[in-house]
């Protein structure tokens, strides 16, 4: 049985990866999908003003596109919430005795 901090380190790479490694597939998949979705949403919010700017055809204009930071804040908050949920789930919801009984692993 691996230590709790191993799963937390995996969660820091991608939220939900620690749960997937600990054989908590539904929670891990949900957290990973939400984290990847928040990352893609954040990239979309940052890139769309530039895509619209270059599609308008006036790339030599003096005015640069404006990024709405309030719109970019929402996916960052979602990602932070999923990451926090993932780490708290490992810290407080991970019981070694239940894992040993359920999967028959040695410590």
C-alpha positions as CSV (number, residue, x, y, z in Angstrom):
1,X,0.0,0.0,0.0
2,X,1.4,3.3,-1.0
3,X,1.5,6.3,1.3
4,X,-1.1,9.1,1.2
5,X,1.4,11.6,0.0
6,X,2.1,9.5,-3.2
7,X,-1.5,10.0,-4.2
8,X,-1.4,13.7,-3.3
9,X,1.7,14.1,-5.6
10,X,-0.3,12.4,-8.4
11,X,-3.2,14.8,-7.7
12,X,-0.9,17.7,-8.1
13,X,0.1,16.6,-11.6
14,X,-3.6,16.1,-12.7
15,X,-6.4,16.3,-10.1
16,X,-8.1,12.9,-10.0
17,X,-5.0,10.9,-10.9
18,X,-4.4,10.0,-7.3
19,X,-7.9,8.7,-7.0
20,X,-7.5,6.7,-10.2
21,X,-4.3,5.2,-8.8
22,X,-6.1,4.4,-5.5
23,X,-8.8,2.5,-7.5
24,X,-11.5,5.1,-6.9
25,X,-12.4,5.3,-10.5
26,X,-15.6,7.3,-10.5
27,X,-14.2,10.2,-8.3
28,X,-10.9,10.2,-10.1
29,X,-12.5,10.3,-13.6
30,X,-14.9,13.0,-12.5
31,X,-12.1,15.1,-11.0
32,X,-9.8,14.6,-14.0
33,X,-12.5,15.5,-16.5
34,X,-13.4,18.7,-14.6
35,X,-9.8,19.7,-14.3
36,X,-9.0,19.1,-18.0
37,X,-12.3,20.9,-18.9
38,X,-11.3,23.9,-16.7
39,X,-7.9,24.0,-18.4
40,X,-9.4,23.9,-21.9
41,X,-12.0,26.6,-20.9
42,X,-9.2,28.8,-19.6
43,X,-7.2,28.4,-22.8
44,X,-10.3,29.2,-24.8
45,X,-11.0,32.4,-22.8
46,X,-7.4,33.6,-23.4
47,X,-7.1,32.7,-27.1
48,X,-10.5,33.7,-28.4
49,X,-9.9,37.5,-28.4
50,X,-6.7,36.9,-30.4
51,X,-8.5,34.5,-32.8
52,X,-11.3,37.0,-33.3
53,X,-8.8,39.9,-33.7
54,X,-6.9,38.1,-36.5
55,X,-10.0,36.9,-38.2
56,X,-11.3,40.4,-38.5
57,X,-8.5,41.1,-41.0
58,X,-7.1,44.3,-39.5
59,X,-3.9,42.9,-37.9
60,X,-2.0,46.2,-38.4
61,X,-4.4,48.1,-36.2
62,X,-2.9,49.9,-33.2
63,X,-5.4,48.5,-30.7
64,X,-4.6,45.0,-29.4
65,X,-7.4,42.6,-28.4
66,X,-8.7,42.9,-24.9
67,X,-8.7,39.8,-22.7
68,X,-11.6,39.7,-20.2
69,X,-9.9,38.6,-17.0
70,X,-13.1,38.1,-15.2
71,X,-14.1,35.5,-17.8
72,X,-10.7,33.8,-17.4
73,X,-11.1,33.9,-13.6
74,X,-14.0,31.4,-13.6
75,X,-12.1,28.4,-15.1
76,X,-9.2,29.2,-12.7
77,X,-11.6,29.0,-9.8
78,X,-13.1,25.8,-11.0
79,X,-9.6,24.2,-11.4
80,X,-8.7,25.4,-7.9
81,X,-11.9,24.0,-6.4
82,X,-11.3,20.6,-8.1
83,X,-7.7,20.5,-7.0
84,X,-8.7,21.3,-3.4
85,X,-11.5,18.7,-3.5
86,X,-9.1,16.1,-4.8
87,X,-6.4,16.7,-2.1
88,X,-9.0,16.9,0.7
89,X,-10.5,13.6,-0.6
90,X,-7.2,11.9,-0.4
91,X,-6.3,13.4,3.0
92,X,-9.5,12.7,4.8
93,X,-11.4,10.2,2.8
94,X,-8.6,7.7,2.3
95,X,-8.7,4.9,4.9
96,X,-5.9,2.4,4.8
97,X,-7.8,-0.3,6.7
98,X,-10.7,-0.2,4.3
99,X,-8.3,-0.4,1.4
100,X,-6.4,-3.4,2.9
101,X,-9.7,-5.2,3.5
102,X,-11.2,-4.4,0.1
103,X,-8.1,-5.1,-2.1
104,X,-6.2,-7.5,0.2
105,X,-3.0,-5.4,0.0
106,X,-0.2,-5.6,2.5
107,X,1.2,-2.5,4.0
